[in-house]
Amino acid sequence: MELFRQVPLYRFLALCNESGMERTVLDCGAGGDSPPLSLFVHYGYQTIGIEMNVEQFQKANRFAEMRGQNLNIQHGDMRSLSFSDESISFVYSYNSVFHMRKEDVKQSINEMKRVLKPNGVLFVNFLTVKDFRVGEGVDLGDNQYEQIEDNEPVIHSYYDYNEADAMFDDMKLIYKEDRVLERIYEGKKIRQGFIDYILKK
């Protein structure tokens, strides 16, 4: 089994494994060349993925095909999930939900909570105002910016430490971490800021 770069997801996976619930998991923003749903397959999960970006969707499916996996990643929008209420045990969005305006982030979070089963576990992370990119690009107000990523305009929404808490008032907080990472990227030292939430419905 290969190791995945998305280290915080291992904590979420451990909590899912310990819960005793049916092993169904939904990834909102499941695309890319190293889809973490592959990790959940190794632990016997029935996986579902939603990805809006066609190129990232294709990359994820090529990854799965090369490994003989059925990750069940679909082209779709996390703001309007096509799943029944309370139908999935575990839901996560890793490094994805903040690529939209904050009003759309809230709508997406509400959709994730809607499809989550009672006692199900949700993991989601946000960019924070400690990130080095805050202030770059077209200012959309309220720490929202249109910035260039891979030569494409992409929205990034940045949050204060307690700003997202209100979206989870109806859930039990299991874990919250304010992370600041410093690393070398394309020969330059950068600082990234994230807040991770793990919550129980």
Helices and strands as residue ranges (DSSP letters): H 8-19, E 24-28, H 37-42, E 46-51, H 54-66, E 73-75, E 88-93, H 102-115, E 116-128, E 138-141, E 144-149, E 152-159, G 165-168, E 172-185, E 188-200
